Amino acid sequence: MEERQEPVRMCVVCRRRFAKSRLLRHVSASEGVGNGLEADEAQTRPGRGWYVCDDPNCRARFEGMKFRRKSHKGRKNG
């Protein structure tokens, strides 16, 4: 029987690649919550996901990062 390979994702801080199950996924949160993202422990919520590895330095840097929402992409002013 053939073993299936697990998906690979990249940490947004250190840019190293890991198996998806080893990373913590974050998705857009309600307005005014931290850096605009909240953890998605089950990795099932819809939307763009940002992944961060379990390195304490990466987690600390991730908390200080700012992310732009893409919800207004393509809209015209006026």
C-alpha positions as CSV (number, residue, x, y, z in Angstrom):
1,M,0.0,0.0,0.0
2,E,1.3,3.4,-0.9
3,E,1.8,6.0,1.8
4,R,0.3,9.4,1.2
5,Q,2.5,12.5,1.6
6,E,1.3,15.2,3.9
7,P,0.9,18.7,2.6
8,V,3.8,21.1,3.2
9,R,3.4,24.7,4.3
10,M,5.9,27.5,5.0
11,C,6.3,29.5,8.2
12,V,5.5,33.2,7.4
13,V,8.3,34.3,9.7
14,C,11.4,32.1,9.2
15,R,10.3,30.8,5.7
16,R,11.2,27.2,6.5
17,R,8.9,24.5,5.2
18,F,7.2,22.0,7.5
19,A,4.5,19.4,7.3
20,K,1.1,21.2,7.7
21,S,0.3,19.3,10.9
22,R,3.4,20.8,12.6
23,L,2.4,24.4,12.1
24,L,-0.2,26.6,13.8
25,R,-2.6,28.2,11.3
26,H,-4.1,31.6,11.8
27,V,-7.0,33.2,10.0
28,S,-8.6,36.6,9.8
29,A,-10.3,37.6,13.1
30,S,-13.0,40.0,14.1
31,E,-12.1,43.6,14.0
32,G,-9.7,44.9,16.7
33,V,-8.2,41.5,17.8
34,G,-4.4,41.6,18.1
35,N,-2.8,41.7,14.7
36,G,-6.1,40.9,13.0
37,L,-5.6,37.1,13.1
38,E,-6.6,34.4,15.5
39,A,-5.4,30.8,15.8
40,D,-7.3,28.0,13.9
41,E,-6.4,25.0,16.0
42,A,-8.5,22.6,13.9
43,Q,-7.2,24.1,10.6
44,T,-10.7,24.0,9.2
45,R,-11.9,27.6,9.2
46,P,-12.5,29.2,5.8
47,G,-10.2,32.0,4.4
48,R,-6.6,32.7,3.9
49,G,-4.4,30.9,6.3
50,W,-1.0,32.1,7.8
51,Y,1.2,29.4,9.2
52,V,3.8,29.8,12.0
53,C,6.2,27.2,13.3
54,D,6.6,26.2,17.0
55,D,9.9,28.1,17.4
56,P,9.4,30.6,20.3
57,N,11.3,33.3,18.3
58,C,8.9,32.9,15.3
59,R,5.9,33.0,17.6
60,A,7.1,36.2,19.2
61,R,7.8,37.9,15.9
62,F,4.5,36.8,14.5
63,E,2.6,38.5,17.3
64,G,4.2,41.9,16.3
65,M,3.5,41.5,12.5
66,K,0.8,43.4,10.8
67,F,-1.4,41.9,8.1
68,R,-3.5,43.6,5.5
69,R,-6.9,42.3,4.8
70,K,-7.7,41.5,1.2
71,S,-11.4,41.9,1.6
72,H,-11.5,45.2,-0.4
73,K,-9.4,43.9,-3.3
74,G,-10.9,44.9,-6.6
75,R,-13.4,47.5,-5.3
76,K,-13.5,50.9,-6.8
77,N,-13.5,54.1,-4.7
78,G,-16.6,56.2,-4.8
